[in-house]
C-alpha cells in the first residue's frame, strides 16, 4: 500500500490531507472534469428530450426528406 511506502497508516495520511485542506483553505490537488464528457452528457440529454418530444408529436416516422422539409418551413417562418 502506498501509505506504508511513505511510512504512515491510512489514518495518518488522511489526517495529513485534512490538515493541509484546513491550513491552505483548498484541496491540495486539482479536481476537474473533462469538458468533452460534460458536453457529451448535455448533448445526450438534449437528444433524449428531442426524441421524447418527437414521440409525443408523432414525428418519429418522418424520413430525412420530411425532416428537411420541416426545417425549411420553420426557417421560412411558416
LOVO-160846 format. One line per 2 residues: number of its first residue (from 1); their letters; for each residue x, y, z of N, C-alpha, C. Coordinates in nm, 2 decimals, padded with zeros to 4 digits. Layout:
NUM) A) X Y Z X Y Z X Y Z  ...
END
This chain:
1) XX) 00.08 -00.12 00.00 00.00 00.00 00.00 00.09 00.12 00.00  00.05 00.23 -00.07 00.12 00.35 -00.08 00.15 00.42 00.05
3) XX) 00.06 00.42 00.14 00.08 00.48 00.27 00.19 00.42 00.34  00.20 00.28 00.34 00.31 00.21 00.41 00.44 00.25 00.35
5) XX) 00.44 00.27 00.21 00.57 00.31 00.15 00.62 00.44 00.20  00.52 00.53 00.24 00.56 00.66 00.30 00.58 00.65 00.45
7) XX) 00.56 00.53 00.51 00.59 00.51 00.65 00.48 00.56 00.74  00.35 00.56 00.69 00.24 00.60 00.77 00.12 00.52 00.74
9) XX) 00.02 00.52 00.83 -00.10 00.45 00.81 -00.20 00.53 00.72  -00.30 00.47 00.68 -00.41 00.54 00.60 -00.47 00.65 00.69
11) XX) -00.49 00.62 00.82 -00.55 00.72 00.91 -00.45 00.84 00.92  -00.33 00.82 00.93 -00.23 00.93 00.93 -00.23 01.01 00.80
13) XX) -00.23 00.94 00.69 -00.24 01.01 00.56 -00.36 01.09 00.55  -00.48 01.04 00.59 -00.60 01.12 00.59 -00.59 01.24 00.68
15) XX) -00.53 01.23 00.80 -00.51 01.34 00.89 -00.42 01.45 00.82  -00.31 01.40 00.76 -00.23 01.50 00.68 -00.30 01.57 00.58
17) XX) -00.39 01.50 00.50 -00.47 01.56 00.40 -00.57 01.67 00.46  -00.64 01.63 00.56 -00.73 01.72 00.63 -00.66 01.85 00.68
19) XX) -00.55 01.83 00.74 -00.47 01.94 00.79 -00.43 02.03 00.68  -00.39 01.98 00.57 -00.35 02.06 00.45 -00.46 02.14 00.40
21) XX) -00.58 02.07 00.39 -00.70 02.14 00.35 -00.73 02.26 00.44  -00.73 02.24 00.57 -00.76 02.34 00.67 -00.65 02.45 00.66
23) XX) -00.53 02.42 00.66 -00.42 02.52 00.65 -00.42 02.60 00.53  -00.44 02.54 00.41 -00.44 02.61 00.28 -00.57 02.66 00.23
25) XX) -00.68 02.62 00.30 -00.81 02.65 00.26 -00.84 02.61 00.11  -00.78 02.50 00.07 -00.81 02.44 -00.06 -00.77 02.30 -00.06
27) XX) -00.82 02.23 -00.17 -00.78 02.09 -00.19 -00.64 02.08 -00.24  -00.55 02.00 -00.19 -00.41 02.00 -00.23 -00.38 01.93 -00.37
29) XX) -00.48 01.92 -00.45 -00.46 01.86 -00.58 -00.58 01.91 -00.67  -00.56 01.91 -00.80 -00.65 01.96 -00.90 -00.77 01.86 -00.91
31) XX) -00.89 01.91 -00.91 -01.01 01.83 -00.94 -01.07 01.89 -01.06  -01.09 01.81 -01.16 -01.15 01.86 -01.28 -01.23 01.75 -01.35
33) XX) -01.31 01.79 -01.45 -01.38 01.70 -01.53 -01.35 01.73 -01.68  -01.35 01.63 -01.76 -01.32 01.65 -01.90 -01.43 01.73 -01.96
35) XX) -01.40 01.84 -02.03 -01.51 01.91 -02.09 -01.59 01.83 -02.19  -01.52 01.74 -02.26 -01.59 01.65 -02.36 -01.70 01.57 -02.29
37) XX) -01.67 01.52 -02.17 -01.77 01.44 -02.10 -01.89 01.53 -02.07  -01.87 01.65 -02.02 -01.98 01.74 -01.99 -02.06 01.77 -02.12
39) XX) -01.99 01.80 -02.22 -02.06 01.83 -02.35 -02.14 01.71 -02.40  -02.08 01.59 -02.39 -02.14 01.47 -02.43 -02.27 01.44 -02.35
41) XX) -02.26 01.46 -02.22 -02.37 01.43 -02.13 -02.48 01.53 -02.17  -02.45 01.66 -02.18 -02.55 01.76 -02.22 -02.61 01.73 -02.35
43) XX) -02.53 01.69 -02.45 -02.58 01.65 -02.58 -02.68 01.53 -02.58  -02.64 01.43 -02.50 -02.73 01.32 -02.49 -02.86 01.35 -02.42
45) XX) -02.85 01.44 -02.32 -02.98 01.48 -02.26 -03.07 01.56 -02.36  -03.01 01.64 -02.43 -03.08 01.72 -02.53 -03.14 01.62 -02.64
47) XX) -03.06 01.53 -02.68 -03.11 01.43 -02.78 -03.23 01.35 -02.73  -03.22 01.30 -02.60 -03.33 01.23 -02.54 -03.45 01.31 -02.53
49) XX) -03.44 01.44 -02.50 -03.55 01.53 -02.49 -03.62 01.55 -02.62  -03.54 01.56 -02.73 -03.59 01.57 -02.86 -03.66 01.45 -02.91
51) XX) -03.61 01.33 -02.87 -03.67 01.20 -02.91 -03.81 01.19 -02.84  -03.81 01.24 -02.71 -03.94 01.23 -02.63 -04.04 01.32 -02.70
53) XX) -04.00 01.44 -02.73 -04.09 01.54 -02.80 -04.14 01.49 -02.93  -04.05 01.42 -03.01 -04.09 01.37 -03.14 -04.19 01.26 -03.12
55) XX) -04.17 01.18 -03.02 -04.26 01.07 -03.00 -04.40 01.12 -02.96  -04.40 01.23 -02.88 -04.53 01.29 -02.84 -04.60 01.35 -02.95
57) XX) -04.53 01.41 -03.04 -04.59 01.48 -03.16 -04.62 01.39 -03.28  -04.57 01.27 -03.27 -04.60 01.17 -03.38 -04.50 01.19 -03.49
59) XX) -04.39 01.25 -03.47 -04.29 01.28 -03.57 -04.18 01.17 -03.58  -04.20 01.06 -03.52 -04.10 00.95 -03.51 -04.09 00.88 -03.65
61) XX) -04.19 00.88 -03.73 -04.18 00.81 -03.86 -04.14 00.89 -03.97  -04.09 01.01 -03.95 -04.05 01.10 -04.06 -03.92 01.06 -04.12
63) XX) -03.92 01.08 -04.26 -03.80 01.05 -04.33 -03.71 01.17 -04.32  -03.58 01.15 -04.37 -03.49 01.27 -04.37 -03.54 01.38 -04.46
65) XX) -03.61 01.34 -04.57 -03.67 01.44 -04.66 -03.78 01.52 -04.59  -03.86 01.45 -04.51 -03.97 01.51 -04.44 -03.91 01.61 -04.33
67) XX) -03.81 01.56 -04.26 -03.74 01.65 -04.16 -03.68 01.77 -04.22  -03.61 01.76 -04.33 -03.55 01.87 -04.40 -03.66 01.97 -04.45
69) XX) -03.78 01.92 -04.49 -03.89 02.00 -04.54 -03.94 02.08 -04.42  -03.95 02.02 -04.30 -04.00 02.09 -04.18 -03.90 02.19 -04.14
71) XX) -03.77 02.16 -04.15 -03.67 02.26 -04.11 -03.68 02.38 -04.20  -03.69 02.36 -04.33 -03.70 02.47 -04.43 -03.82 02.55 -04.40
73) XX) -03.94 02.49 -04.37 -04.06 02.56 -04.34 -04.04 02.65 -04.22  -03.98 02.59 -04.12 -03.96 02.67 -03.99 -03.87 02.79 -04.02
75) XX) -03.76 02.77 -04.10 -03.67 02.88 -04.13 -03.75 02.99 -04.21  -03.84 02.95 -04.29 -03.92 03.05 -04.37 -04.03 03.11 -04.29
77) XX) -04.05 03.07 -04.17 -04.15 03.13 -04.08 -04.29 03.08 -04.10  -04.30 02.96 -04.15 -04.44 02.90 -04.17 -04.48 02.82 -04.06
END
